[in-house]
């Protein structure tokens, strides 16, 4: 029975690996689903001086049909039983095993390389790497949001019908410091606080690179990724942390590489981006690397206002970014009363903006730079940030760099699902989106009518699963023809 259980565990791992490999991170030529839409929204924009009309239409995508013959009946039955509908409030609310969910938020233990019981088909070969938050308590201090937890990379290697597992924390500089002192030493982006109240955090803009969001295997190098920091290089066999990586000098001190990247199957290139967030204008850099990690091209541009960019998409000719309508109210954050993620406000009366950036535009390499991290420089940054928020209000700048900006309906976005170009040149973009800022509840923002107690982790909040904004899959078709059709 133990071997059967282990075999089932390995089977589930294989299914996860199959899903991971089959979900394309590159441009595709065919639609994601073909079911009829259940809702539709339209918006369009005509930019001054342009002869071409860019029109965007959005469609909520229905659930794809699942053929019973494609998966074992027993698994489908168990899924249906655990994902039952509840008609409370007239909506489709799903019941989850919240006790099991909450049991996941305890400090994960590192596992040395070991062989798992059971067997898998011998033709399954390779290694599946996964990164995610793994530490939720440091000494007596609690991590209040999972996104503030230190990253742990796990790996399953399949070879000769066997599976081998190991896991290790990413030993970032912040991780090493906090483990040595036995307490939280850095403010969390999503609400985790240091000891001593707001006075200990006053004008302290330091943020720990938690390296918990993504993992990249390229040119036989393994990197752990986070939104606002440099990658960390890991040993792919033991998963031990080697060093913070500058990508061969591309990322200077303060440079960042986001956690989501794409691989273009036509050119076999890695496409990645980084965003240095500022209240007046945010700098976005996009890089393309060949299989040897040599930089082939780079493009940098600015987005007016604060750019919350978690993911992006690529097609044959474009990089695609969506900027949700968020603004920063820095005073509570600068005073040490909240994390920077809690100082963001969503504006339902403003449009989200799609940036269509040409890939073929040449630009000379201009790496990220920064002036250092001294404390007095942080104070100067505080003054500039507060002044910048005031200066940026209501300003829109016309672009002269070939980038197209299309106003969409207001929404918040984390991820792109797909993007491709049709034969007529129109763009099709699939995204997951919510009608408001996803963290209104989980980050204790002012707009939340039922705030979570200040020192309570979000996973302990009653019925948190029902109050988080619903995320739906939407398709946008960007019409580029002069007729707008």
C-alpha positions as CSV (number, residue, x, y, z in Angstrom):
1,X,0.0,0.0,0.0
2,X,2.9,2.4,0.8
3,X,4.3,1.7,-2.7
4,X,0.9,2.2,-4.3
5,X,0.7,5.6,-2.5
6,X,4.1,6.6,-3.5
7,X,3.3,5.6,-7.1
8,X,0.2,7.8,-7.0
9,X,2.4,10.6,-5.7
10,X,4.8,10.2,-8.5
11,X,1.9,10.0,-11.0
12,X,0.6,13.3,-9.8
13,X,4.1,14.8,-10.0
14,X,4.3,13.6,-13.6
15,X,0.9,15.2,-14.4
16,X,2.1,18.5,-12.9
17,X,5.3,18.2,-15.0
18,X,3.2,17.5,-18.1
19,X,1.0,20.5,-17.4
20,X,4.1,22.7,-16.8
21,X,5.6,21.6,-20.1
22,X,2.4,21.9,-22.2
23,X,1.4,25.4,-21.1
24,X,3.3,27.4,-23.6
25,X,5.2,30.5,-22.6
26,X,5.7,31.5,-26.2
27,X,3.4,32.9,-29.0
28,X,1.0,30.4,-30.4
29,X,-0.9,30.5,-33.7
30,X,-4.3,29.1,-32.6
31,X,-6.9,30.3,-30.1
32,X,-6.8,29.0,-26.6
33,X,-10.5,27.9,-26.5
34,X,-13.2,28.0,-29.0
35,X,-16.3,28.0,-26.8
36,X,-18.8,30.9,-27.3
37,X,-18.2,34.0,-25.1
38,X,-20.4,34.6,-22.0
39,X,-19.7,38.3,-21.8
40,X,-18.2,41.0,-23.8
41,X,-16.6,44.4,-23.2
42,X,-15.3,46.9,-25.7
43,X,-13.1,49.9,-25.6
44,X,-11.1,51.7,-28.2
45,X,-8.6,54.5,-28.6
46,X,-7.4,56.8,-31.4
47,X,-4.0,58.3,-30.6
48,X,-3.3,61.9,-31.7
49,X,-1.6,62.0,-35.1
50,X,-2.2,58.3,-35.9
51,X,-4.0,57.3,-39.0
52,X,-4.5,53.7,-37.8
53,X,-7.3,52.8,-35.4
54,X,-6.4,50.4,-32.7
55,X,-9.5,48.8,-31.2
56,X,-9.6,46.4,-28.3
57,X,-12.5,44.0,-27.7
58,X,-12.6,41.8,-24.5
59,X,-14.3,38.5,-24.1
60,X,-14.7,36.4,-21.0
61,X,-13.8,32.9,-21.9
62,X,-16.0,30.1,-20.8
63,X,-14.6,27.0,-19.2
64,X,-13.2,24.6,-21.8
65,X,-15.0,21.2,-22.1
66,X,-13.2,18.3,-20.4
67,X,-13.6,15.0,-22.2
68,X,-14.2,12.2,-19.6
69,X,-12.1,9.9,-21.7
70,X,-9.0,12.0,-21.4
71,X,-8.5,11.5,-17.6
72,X,-9.0,8.6,-15.2
73,X,-12.6,8.6,-14.0
74,X,-11.6,8.2,-10.4
75,X,-9.5,11.4,-10.4
76,X,-12.4,13.3,-12.0
77,X,-14.9,12.0,-9.5
78,X,-12.6,13.1,-6.6
79,X,-12.0,16.5,-8.1
80,X,-15.8,17.0,-8.5
81,X,-16.3,16.0,-4.9
82,X,-13.7,18.4,-3.6
83,X,-14.8,21.2,-5.9
84,X,-18.5,21.3,-5.2
85,X,-20.6,24.4,-6.0
86,X,-22.4,26.3,-3.3
87,X,-25.2,28.6,-4.3
88,X,-24.9,31.0,-1.4
89,X,-25.5,34.6,-2.5
90,X,-26.7,33.5,-5.9
91,X,-23.2,33.0,-7.2
92,X,-20.9,30.1,-7.9
93,X,-18.8,29.9,-4.7
94,X,-16.6,26.9,-4.3
95,X,-15.9,25.0,-1.1
96,X,-12.3,24.1,-0.3
97,X,-10.7,22.1,2.5
98,X,-9.4,25.2,4.3
99,X,-7.9,23.2,7.1
100,X,-5.7,21.4,4.6
101,X,-4.9,24.8,3.1
102,X,-3.9,26.3,6.4
103,X,-1.7,23.4,7.2
104,X,0.5,24.3,4.3
105,X,1.6,27.6,6.0
106,X,4.2,26.1,8.3
107,X,8.0,26.3,7.8
108,X,9.0,23.8,5.2
109,X,12.0,21.6,6.0
110,X,14.9,21.1,3.6
111,X,15.2,17.6,2.1
112,X,18.5,16.1,1.1
113,X,18.6,14.2,-2.2
114,X,16.6,11.0,-1.8
115,X,15.0,8.3,-4.0
116,X,11.2,8.1,-3.9
117,X,9.4,4.8,-3.6
118,X,7.6,3.5,-6.7
119,X,8.3,3.6,-10.4
120,X,7.5,5.8,-13.3
121,X,7.6,5.1,-17.1
122,X,11.3,4.7,-18.1
123,X,10.9,7.1,-21.1
124,X,10.2,10.0,-18.7
125,X,13.5,11.7,-18.2
126,X,14.5,15.1,-17.0
127,X,14.2,17.4,-13.9
128,X,11.2,19.5,-12.8
129,X,12.2,22.6,-10.8
130,X,9.7,24.4,-8.7
131,X,10.0,27.6,-6.6
132,X,7.7,29.0,-3.9
133,X,7.4,30.5,-0.5
134,X,8.5,28.2,2.3
135,X,9.2,30.1,5.5
136,X,6.4,31.7,7.5
137,X,8.0,32.2,10.9
138,X,11.5,33.4,11.9
139,X,12.2,33.0,15.6
140,X,9.0,34.4,17.3
141,X,8.2,36.7,14.3
142,X,5.4,35.8,11.9
143,X,5.3,36.3,8.2
144,X,1.9,37.8,7.5
145,X,1.6,37.2,3.8
146,X,2.9,34.2,1.8
147,X,4.5,36.4,-0.8
148,X,6.8,37.7,1.9
149,X,8.1,34.2,2.7
150,X,11.6,33.1,1.8
151,X,11.8,31.0,-1.4
152,X,12.4,27.3,-1.4
153,X,13.3,25.5,-4.6
154,X,12.3,21.8,-4.9
155,X,13.3,19.4,-7.7
156,X,12.2,16.0,-8.9
157,X,14.6,14.2,-11.3
158,X,13.2,11.3,-13.4
159,X,15.8,8.7,-14.6
160,X,15.6,5.0,-15.4
161,X,12.0,4.7,-14.1
162,X,12.9,6.2,-10.7
163,X,12.2,9.6,-9.2
164,X,14.6,11.6,-7.0
165,X,13.6,14.5,-4.8
166,X,15.4,17.3,-3.0
167,X,14.6,20.8,-1.7
168,X,16.6,23.8,-0.3
169,X,15.9,27.3,0.7
170,X,17.4,30.0,-1.4
171,X,20.1,31.5,0.9
172,X,19.8,35.1,-0.1
173,X,21.7,37.8,1.9
174,X,18.5,38.7,3.7
175,X,17.7,35.0,4.5
176,X,21.2,34.5,6.0
177,X,21.0,37.7,8.1
178,X,17.5,36.9,9.5
179,X,18.4,33.3,10.3
180,X,21.6,34.4,12.1
181,X,19.7,37.0,14.2
182,X,16.6,34.8,14.7
183,X,14.1,37.6,13.8
184,X,12.6,39.5,10.9
185,X,15.0,42.3,9.9
186,X,13.3,43.6,6.8
187,X,9.9,45.1,6.0
188,X,7.8,42.9,3.7
189,X,6.4,44.2,0.5
190,X,3.0,42.7,1.4
191,X,2.7,43.7,5.0
192,X,5.1,41.7,7.1
193,X,6.6,44.1,9.7
194,X,9.8,44.3,11.8
195,X,9.7,44.4,15.6
196,X,9.5,47.7,17.4
197,X,6.5,49.3,15.7
198,X,6.5,51.9,13.0
199,X,9.4,53.8,14.5
200,X,11.8,50.9,13.6
201,X,10.6,51.1,10.0
202,X,10.5,54.9,9.6
203,X,12.1,55.8,6.3
204,X,13.6,52.3,6.0
205,X,13.1,51.5,2.3
206,X,15.2,48.3,2.3
207,X,13.4,45.3,0.9
208,X,14.6,41.7,1.2
209,X,15.0,39.7,-2.0
210,X,13.0,36.6,-1.1
211,X,13.7,34.8,-4.4
212,X,10.4,33.0,-4.2
213,X,8.5,33.6,-7.4
214,X,10.1,31.8,-10.3
215,X,12.9,29.5,-11.5
216,X,14.8,29.5,-14.7
217,X,17.0,26.8,-16.4
218,X,19.0,28.3,-19.3
219,X,22.5,27.4,-20.6
220,X,22.8,24.8,-17.9
221,X,22.4,27.5,-15.2
222,X,19.6,27.4,-12.6
223,X,18.3,30.8,-11.3
224,X,15.8,31.6,-8.6
225,X,13.8,34.7,-9.5
226,X,11.9,37.5,-7.7
227,X,10.1,40.6,-9.0
228,X,12.3,43.4,-7.7
229,X,15.8,42.0,-7.4
230,X,18.6,40.1,-9.1
231,X,18.4,36.4,-9.6
232,X,20.2,33.9,-7.4
233,X,22.3,31.2,-9.0
234,X,21.8,27.6,-7.6
235,X,23.6,24.3,-8.0
236,X,21.1,22.2,-10.1
237,X,22.2,19.0,-8.4
238,X,22.2,19.9,-4.7
239,X,20.1,23.2,-5.0
240,X,22.7,24.9,-2.8
241,X,22.9,28.7,-3.3
242,X,26.0,29.8,-5.2
243,X,25.7,33.6,-5.5
244,X,23.6,36.6,-6.5
245,X,23.8,36.8,-10.3
246,X,24.3,40.0,-12.4
247,X,23.8,38.1,-15.7
248,X,27.3,38.7,-16.8
249,X,27.3,42.3,-15.7
250,X,23.9,43.2,-17.3
251,X,22.3,44.0,-14.0
252,X,24.2,46.5,-12.0
253,X,23.6,47.1,-8.3
254,X,19.9,47.8,-8.0
255,X,19.1,46.2,-11.3
256,X,16.1,43.8,-11.4
257,X,14.9,40.9,-13.4
258,X,11.2,39.9,-13.1
259,X,10.2,36.4,-12.3
260,X,8.3,35.7,-15.6
261,X,10.1,35.1,-18.8
262,X,9.3,33.6,-22.3
263,X,11.1,31.3,-24.7
264,X,10.6,32.0,-28.4
265,X,10.5,28.6,-30.1
266,X,11.1,30.1,-33.5
267,X,14.4,31.8,-32.5
268,X,15.2,29.6,-29.5
269,X,15.8,32.8,-27.5
270,X,15.1,33.6,-23.9
271,X,13.1,36.8,-23.5
272,X,13.0,38.5,-20.1
273,X,12.2,41.9,-18.6
274,X,12.7,44.0,-15.5
275,X,10.8,47.0,-14.2
276,X,12.2,49.7,-11.9
277,X,9.1,51.1,-10.3
278,X,8.9,54.8,-9.8
279,X,5.8,57.1,-9.1
280,X,6.5,59.5,-11.9
281,X,7.6,57.0,-14.6
282,X,8.7,53.4,-14.4
283,X,11.6,52.1,-16.5
284,X,11.0,48.8,-18.3
285,X,13.9,46.9,-19.9
286,X,13.5,43.9,-22.1
287,X,16.3,41.5,-23.1
288,X,16.7,38.7,-25.5
289,X,19.4,36.0,-24.9
290,X,20.7,33.3,-27.2
291,X,21.0,29.7,-25.9
292,X,24.5,30.5,-24.5
293,X,23.0,33.4,-22.4
294,X,24.6,36.0,-24.7
295,X,22.7,39.2,-24.9
296,X,21.3,39.6,-28.4
297,X,19.1,42.7,-28.0
298,X,17.8,45.1,-25.4
299,X,15.1,47.6,-25.4
300,X,14.2,50.1,-22.6
301,X,11.3,52.5,-22.4
302,X,9.3,54.3,-19.7
303,X,5.7,54.0,-18.6
304,X,4.0,57.1,-17.1
305,X,3.2,56.6,-13.5
306,X,3.6,53.5,-11.4
307,X,3.9,50.3,-13.4
308,X,2.9,47.1,-11.6
309,X,4.1,44.5,-14.1
310,X,4.2,40.9,-12.9
311,X,4.1,39.2,-16.3
312,X,4.2,40.0,-20.0
313,X,3.7,38.3,-23.4
314,X,5.5,38.1,-26.7
315,X,4.4,37.6,-30.3
316,X,6.5,37.3,-33.5
317,X,6.9,41.1,-33.6
318,X,5.9,42.6,-30.2
319,X,6.4,42.6,-26.5
320,X,3.1,43.1,-24.7
321,X,2.6,44.8,-21.3
322,X,-0.5,45.8,-19.4
323,X,-0.4,48.5,-16.8
324,X,-3.3,48.3,-14.3
325,X,-4.8,51.6,-13.0
326,X,-2.9,51.8,-9.7
327,X,-1.3,54.7,-7.9
328,X,1.0,55.0,-4.9
329,X,0.1,56.8,-1.6
330,X,3.6,56.7,-0.1
331,X,3.2,58.5,3.2
332,X,2.0,55.5,5.3
333,X,4.7,53.4,3.8
334,X,7.4,56.0,4.3
335,X,6.3,56.4,7.9
336,X,6.7,52.6,8.5
337,X,3.0,51.9,9.0
338,X,2.5,49.5,6.1
339,X,4.2,47.7,3.3
340,X,4.5,49.3,-0.1
341,X,2.0,46.9,-1.5
342,X,-0.6,48.2,1.0
343,X,0.1,51.7,-0.2
344,X,-1.3,51.1,-3.7
345,X,-4.8,52.2,-4.7
346,X,-6.9,50.8,-7.5
347,X,-8.9,53.4,-9.6
348,X,-12.0,51.8,-11.3
349,X,-12.6,55.1,-13.2
350,X,-9.3,54.9,-15.0
351,X,-8.4,52.5,-17.9
352,X,-5.8,49.8,-17.8
353,X,-3.2,50.4,-20.6
354,X,-1.8,47.9,-23.1
355,X,1.7,48.7,-24.3
356,X,2.5,47.2,-27.7
357,X,6.3,47.4,-28.0
358,X,8.0,46.5,-31.3
359,X,10.6,43.7,-31.0
360,X,12.6,44.7,-34.0
361,X,13.5,48.2,-32.9
362,X,17.3,48.4,-32.4
363,X,18.6,50.1,-29.2
364,X,22.0,50.3,-27.7
365,X,22.6,48.4,-24.6
366,X,21.9,50.5,-21.5
367,X,22.1,48.3,-18.3
368,X,20.3,49.2,-15.1
369,X,22.2,51.5,-12.8
370,X,21.8,52.8,-9.3
371,X,23.6,55.1,-7.0
372,X,24.0,52.9,-4.1
373,X,22.0,51.9,-1.0
374,X,23.2,54.3,1.7
375,X,20.8,55.3,4.4
376,X,21.0,59.0,3.6
377,X,20.3,58.3,0.0
378,X,17.1,56.5,1.0
379,X,16.0,59.7,2.8
380,X,16.5,61.7,-0.4
381,X,14.5,59.0,-2.3
382,X,11.6,59.5,0.1
383,X,11.5,63.2,-0.6
384,X,11.7,62.6,-4.4
385,X,9.0,59.9,-4.3
386,X,6.5,62.0,-2.4
387,X,7.2,64.9,-4.7
388,X,7.0,62.7,-7.8
389,X,3.6,61.3,-6.8
390,X,2.3,64.9,-6.7
391,X,3.9,65.9,-10.0
392,X,2.6,62.8,-11.8
393,X,-1.1,63.3,-11.1
394,X,-3.1,63.4,-14.3
395,X,-0.2,63.5,-16.7
396,X,-0.1,61.5,-20.0
397,X,2.7,61.8,-22.4
398,X,2.5,61.2,-26.1
399,X,5.0,58.6,-27.3
400,X,7.5,59.0,-30.2
401,X,9.3,55.7,-29.8
402,X,7.1,53.5,-31.9
403,X,5.2,52.1,-28.9
404,X,1.4,51.9,-29.2
405,X,-0.7,52.5,-26.1
406,X,-4.3,51.2,-26.1
407,X,-6.7,52.1,-23.3
408,X,-8.7,49.1,-22.0
409,X,-11.5,48.8,-19.4
410,X,-10.3,49.0,-15.8
411,X,-9.0,45.8,-14.3
412,X,-6.2,44.3,-12.3
413,X,-3.9,41.7,-13.9
414,X,-1.3,39.2,-12.7
415,X,-0.7,36.8,-15.6
416,X,-0.9,36.4,-19.4
417,X,-2.1,33.1,-20.7
418,X,-1.3,33.4,-24.3
419,X,-0.7,35.9,-27.2
420,X,-0.3,35.6,-30.9
421,X,-0.7,37.5,-34.2
422,X,-3.4,36.7,-36.7
423,X,-2.7,36.6,-40.5
424,X,-4.3,40.0,-40.9
425,X,-1.9,41.5,-38.3
426,X,-4.5,41.7,-35.4
427,X,-3.3,40.7,-31.9
428,X,-5.1,38.2,-29.7
429,X,-4.2,38.3,-26.0
430,X,-5.5,35.9,-23.3
431,X,-5.1,37.2,-19.7
432,X,-6.4,36.4,-16.2
433,X,-8.0,39.5,-14.7
434,X,-10.0,40.7,-11.7
435,X,-12.4,43.6,-11.5
436,X,-10.4,45.3,-8.7
437,X,-7.0,45.1,-7.0
438,X,-6.5,41.5,-5.9
439,X,-4.9,42.5,-2.6
440,X,-7.7,44.8,-1.4
441,X,-8.6,42.1,1.2
442,X,-5.3,40.3,1.8
443,X,-3.2,43.5,2.2
444,X,-5.5,45.3,4.7
445,X,-6.0,48.3,2.4
446,X,-8.2,51.2,3.3
447,X,-10.8,50.1,0.7
448,X,-11.4,46.8,2.4
449,X,-14.6,47.0,4.6
450,X,-13.5,44.0,6.7
451,X,-9.8,44.4,7.3
452,X,-7.7,41.6,8.7
453,X,-6.3,42.3,12.2
454,X,-2.9,43.9,11.9
455,X,-0.8,41.0,13.2
456,X,-2.8,38.1,11.8
457,X,-1.5,36.1,8.8
458,X,-4.0,36.2,6.0
459,X,-4.5,32.4,5.8
460,X,-6.0,32.5,9.3
461,X,-8.6,35.1,8.3
462,X,-12.1,33.6,8.3
463,X,-13.6,32.9,4.8
464,X,-10.6,34.5,3.1
465,X,-11.2,32.2,0.1
466,X,-14.7,33.7,-0.5
467,X,-13.7,37.4,-0.2
468,X,-10.7,37.6,-2.6
469,X,-11.8,39.1,-5.9
470,X,-12.7,36.5,-8.5
471,X,-10.1,36.1,-11.3
472,X,-11.4,35.2,-14.8
473,X,-9.8,34.4,-18.1
474,X,-10.4,37.1,-20.7
475,X,-9.5,37.4,-24.4
476,X,-8.6,40.7,-26.0
477,X,-8.5,41.1,-29.7
478,X,-6.6,44.2,-30.8
479,X,-7.8,45.3,-34.3
480,X,-5.1,47.2,-36.2
481,X,-6.8,47.7,-39.6
482,X,-7.8,51.2,-40.7
483,X,-11.5,50.2,-40.7
484,X,-11.3,49.1,-37.1
485,X,-12.9,45.7,-38.0
